[in-house]
Amino acid sequence: MAVNWNGVYPALTTKFDSTGKLDLDTFELNLKAQIDAGIDGVILGGSLGEASTLFLNEKMELLAKAKEISSELPIIINIAESSQQEAIKVAQTAQEHGADGLMALPPMMYKSTDRETASWFTSIAKSTDLPIMIYNNPVDYKIEVTLAIMEELLKLPNVTAIKESTRDVSNVSRLKSAFGDSLKVSCGVDTLALESLLMGADGWVAGLVCAFPRETVAIYRLALAGRIAEAVAIHRWFLPILELDINPQLVQNIKLAEVITGIGTEHVRPPRLPLVGEERERVLKILNDGMATRPTLPDYLNL
């Protein structure tokens, strides 16, 4: 399955049961809701997917299930490892099991220099034929993929995209000005997605899409069609909910949102724990207020 990196790619949460095992039935329920809403691809085992708690065999189990559910969507496996050997192992195993592409984070647990960061991504890319999206999130991971690093990485034929999560929307323009069509740019920050799309981003690696797939895809499709006022109206309704994505407890927030919309559960793996007390009530109020005013969407799938 070819990956063009255009459109909405949910960074899916990983579904667990009450014992902490993979819950493939709820995974299927959620993924089918995403497909019905018109998503363009799927990312498994990302930060939102609790990558640090997943074993490699579990990632491959999720990959196999996603492939079983849909043969028409590109399925992307995330790489978030602490050692180069493990990162390469994930890349090669994902390719062997039929993944269509990879998203790669910088080294976990170590703040690499620019030279080390470039070497890290280069080694991963040379270990596989799969197309790769580089994840640039210096806010959370303290490592920035600079324009100079990206210029070096684009010499590799399978580095084709970047998930832009600097929270500086002008960086979309910098990337497009520097690299043009040779680099696909996806917004990785829900609250900045519409602005990023209007500045030329090709896609949206989305979080709250896990609970609100139709609204997310509608914003993308309307923006692409030039129906900006309609996209803005949905985005303004969505914004208080989207802000749950830029929070240390984004996984718990989004899983609670999935419960509210009927396509998920709250089960997480330690060290995470479900929300409790005042914070849980705060998040519930945001979600319930949003549900009470949830907009009627235009026929965005037929634009």
Buried (B, 14 or more C-beta within 10 A) or exposed (E): BEBBBBBBBBBBBBBBEEEEEBBBEBBBBBBEBBBEBBBBBBBBBBBBBBBBBBEBEBBBBBBBBBBEBBEEBBBBBBBBBEEBEBBBBBBBBBBEBBBBBBBBBBBBEEEBEBEBBBBBBBBBBEBBEBBBBBBBBBEBBEBBBBBEBBBBBBEBEBBBBBBBBBBBBEBBBBBBEBBEEEBBBBBBBBBBBBBBBBBEBBBBBBBBBBBBBBBBBBBBBBBBEEBBEBBBBBBEBBEBBBBBBBEEBBBBBBBBBBBBBEBBBBBBBEEBEBBEEEEBEEBBEBBEEBEEEBBEBBEBEEE
